[in-house]
Amino acid sequence: MSIRTGNSVQAIQTLEGYKAFRQERTASGGMRLASDAILRTGSTVNVDWLPLAAEQYLISADINDYVICDVPIVHVDIPNRNLDAFPYEEVSRFDVQQGRPVYQSFVGRPTHMDHDNKIPARAKGIIFDASLTKEAGTNRYVIRILAGFDRTKDRSLSEQILSGKRSGHSMGCMVNYTQCSIPGCEATSQTGKIRCAHHEGGIGKGRIINGHLTYEKCYSCTFIESSSVDDPADWSANQLKVK
């Protein structure tokens, strides 16, 4: 199993938690977030588990302490700058071990700074929601997350994100195996070094062969975190600061 990090993307919208959301109590006494400011697949996000997660990540249990970013974190079927791609059939697959679709493995995972993700207690916040939606005007799918950053844990980072000075985000994922992208080749590897004639153990990655780009398709995936990074480089995202 290998850990993959994605290319950087920019947040579509960045909001202060207490300004972005209405807070509503559920029938069970938990908390929901409802927002008209961010486009979601549903109207509410249940975060009654936040106090439990806060104990593990050493972050705030109060939603009002968070800067929340709507991030198009994975562009499905499109290879990132590391020439790794996450196919639709994989991210939409129901994972019986996790009890949810693969794309929703983002939910409850920590947010970090620059992939400093080895120690859970170093988390800067948490991911509140994940959705798999079509990009407007296209047939392409994108995984969007609501990534929260706790002001009480790292005020400087949170303020830089809110102001747009630090608008880049990048995901982390555990990948059990990868497959060659060239049509007709089903060569796989658990190490990221596919030994087919196209990849040649990794040195052929990025070549064009018969009009097809050589990259790795990632399978048996679990998304484990999302990080604030200072190198935004996604051509399709536009930063929009919302106060």
C-alpha positions in Angstrom: 0.0 0.0 0.0 1.4 3.4 -1.0 0.4 7.0 0.0 -0.3 9.3 -2.9 -0.6 13.1 -2.7 -2.5 15.0 -5.4 -1.9 18.2 -7.3 -2.8 21.4 -5.7 -6.2 23.0 -6.3 -7.8 26.3 -5.2 -10.8 26.6 -3.0 -13.9 27.7 -4.8 -15.2 29.4 -1.7 -13.8 30.1 1.7 -16.1 31.1 4.5 -16.0 31.7 8.3 -18.0 28.9 10.0 -20.3 31.1 12.0 -21.0 33.3 9.0 -21.4 30.5 6.5 -23.9 28.3 8.2 -27.1 28.1 10.1 -26.9 25.7 13.0 -29.9 23.4 13.6 -30.5 20.7 16.1 -31.4 17.2 14.9 -34.1 15.1 16.5 -31.3 13.1 18.3 -29.9 16.3 19.7 -26.9 16.4 17.3 -26.0 19.4 15.1 -26.6 20.0 11.4 -25.1 22.7 9.2 -27.3 24.3 6.6 -26.0 26.7 4.0 -27.1 28.5 0.9 -23.7 29.8 0.2 -22.1 26.5 -0.8 -23.5 24.2 -3.5 -23.9 20.7 -2.0 -25.7 17.6 -3.0 -27.9 18.0 0.0 -29.1 20.9 2.1 -27.5 19.9 5.4 -24.3 18.4 6.8 -24.5 16.5 10.1 -21.5 17.3 12.4 -22.7 15.9 15.7 -19.6 13.7 15.7 -17.3 16.8 15.8 -16.7 16.7 19.6 -15.6 13.0 19.4 -13.2 13.8 16.6 -11.9 16.9 18.4 -10.6 14.7 21.2 -8.5 12.7 18.8 -7.2 15.5 16.6 -6.8 18.0 19.5 -9.0 20.5 17.6 -12.0 22.6 18.6 -15.4 21.0 19.1 -17.2 24.3 18.2 -18.1 24.7 14.6 -17.9 28.5 15.1 -14.1 28.3 15.4 -13.6 27.1 11.8 -12.7 28.6 8.5 -14.4 26.3 6.0 -13.4 25.8 2.4 -15.4 24.3 -0.5 -12.6 22.5 -2.4 -12.8 20.6 -5.8 -10.1 18.3 -4.4 -10.1 15.4 -7.0 -10.9 15.8 -10.7 -12.1 12.3 -11.5 -10.5 10.3 -14.4 -8.0 13.2 -15.0 -4.4 12.5 -14.1 -2.9 15.0 -11.7 0.6 16.5 -11.8 2.0 13.3 -10.3 0.3 11.4 -13.2 -2.0 9.6 -10.9 -5.7 9.4 -11.7 -8.8 8.3 -9.7 -11.3 6.6 -12.0 -15.0 7.1 -11.6 -15.7 3.4 -11.1 -13.3 3.5 -8.1 -14.3 6.7 -6.3 -18.0 5.9 -6.7 -17.6 2.3 -5.5 -19.2 1.3 -2.2 -16.5 0.1 0.1 -17.8 -2.6 2.5 -14.9 -2.1 4.9 -15.6 1.6 5.3 -19.4 1.2 5.0 -19.6 4.1 2.5 -18.6 5.1 -1.1 -14.9 5.6 -1.5 -15.3 9.4 -2.1 -16.9 9.8 1.3 -13.8 8.3 3.0 -12.7 12.0 3.1 -15.4 12.7 5.8 -14.0 12.9 9.3 -10.4 12.9 8.1 -8.0 15.6 9.3 -6.8 18.7 7.5 -3.1 19.5 7.7 -0.5 21.9 6.5 1.8 20.7 3.7 0.9 17.0 4.3 2.3 16.9 7.8 0.0 14.0 8.4 1.9 11.3 10.3 0.6 12.3 13.8 -3.2 12.9 14.1 -2.7 15.4 16.9 -1.0 17.7 14.5 -4.2 18.2 12.5 -5.2 21.8 11.8 -8.9 20.9 11.4 -11.2 18.4 9.9 -13.2 17.5 6.7 -16.9 18.0 7.3 -18.4 16.6 4.1 -17.6 15.2 0.6 -19.7 15.0 -2.5 -19.3 13.6 -6.0 -20.8 15.9 -8.6 -20.5 16.9 -12.2 -18.6 20.0 -13.0 -20.9 22.7 -14.4 -21.1 22.6 -18.2 -19.1 19.3 -18.5 -19.6 15.6 -18.2 -16.6 15.3 -15.9 -17.0 14.4 -12.2 -15.2 16.1 -9.3 -15.0 15.2 -5.6 -15.7 18.3 -3.5 -15.0 18.6 0.2 -15.8 21.0 3.0 -12.4 21.3 4.6 -12.4 23.1 8.0 -9.4 24.8 9.6 -9.5 25.5 13.3 -8.5 29.1 14.3 -7.8 28.0 17.9 -5.3 25.4 16.7 -3.4 27.6 14.2 -4.8 31.2 13.9 -2.1 32.3 11.4 -2.9 29.5 8.9 -6.6 30.0 9.3 -6.4 33.7 8.6 -4.2 33.2 5.6 -6.7 30.7 4.1 -9.6 33.0 4.8 -7.9 36.0 3.2 -6.9 34.0 0.1 -3.2 34.4 0.7 -3.0 30.6 1.0 -5.7 29.2 -1.3 -4.1 25.9 -2.4 -5.2 22.4 -1.2 -3.9 18.9 -1.8 -5.3 15.5 -0.9 -3.6 12.4 0.6 -4.7 8.9 -0.3 -3.8 5.3 0.6 -3.7 3.3 -2.6 -3.4 -0.5 -2.7 -2.5 -0.9 -6.3 -2.3 1.0 -9.6 -3.0 0.0 -13.2 -1.5 1.1 -16.5 -3.6 3.7 -18.4 -2.8 2.4 -21.9 -5.9 0.8 -23.4 -5.6 -3.0 -23.6 -2.8 -3.1 -20.9 -4.0 -4.4 -17.5 -0.6 -4.4 -15.8 -0.8 -3.5 -12.2 1.6 -2.8 -9.3 1.3 -2.4 -5.5 4.5 -0.3 -5.4 3.8 2.4 -8.0 6.3 0.9 -10.4 4.3 -0.9 -13.1 6.7 -3.2 -15.0 4.9 -3.3 -18.4 6.4 -2.1 -21.7 4.6 1.3 -21.3 5.7 2.2 -17.7 9.0 0.3 -17.6 9.0 0.3 -13.8 8.1 4.0 -13.6 10.5 5.6 -16.1 7.9 5.5 -18.9 5.3 7.4 -16.9 4.2 10.5 -18.8 5.0 9.3 -22.3 2.6 9.5 -25.2 2.1 6.1 -26.7 -0.2 5.7 -29.8 -1.9 8.9 -28.8 -2.5 7.9 -25.2 -0.8 9.4 -22.1 0.9 6.9 -19.8 -0.2 7.4 -16.2 -1.3 5.3 -13.2 -5.0 4.6 -12.4 -5.4 4.2 -8.7 -7.6 1.5 -7.1 -8.6 0.2 -3.7 -8.3 3.7 -2.4 -8.9 5.4 1.0 -8.6 9.2 1.2 -6.9 10.0 4.5 -6.4 13.8 4.6 -6.4 17.1 2.8 -3.7 19.8 3.3 -3.3 23.5 2.9 -0.4 24.1 0.5 1.0 27.3 -0.8 1.4 26.2 -4.5 -2.1 26.3 -6.1 -1.9 25.1 -9.7 -5.3 23.9 -10.8 -6.4 25.5 -14.1 -10.1 24.9 -13.5 -10.6 26.5 -10.0 -11.3 30.1 -9.2 -10.7 31.5 -5.8 -13.7 33.4 -4.4 -13.4 35.0 -0.9 -16.7 35.2 0.9 -17.1 37.0 4.2 
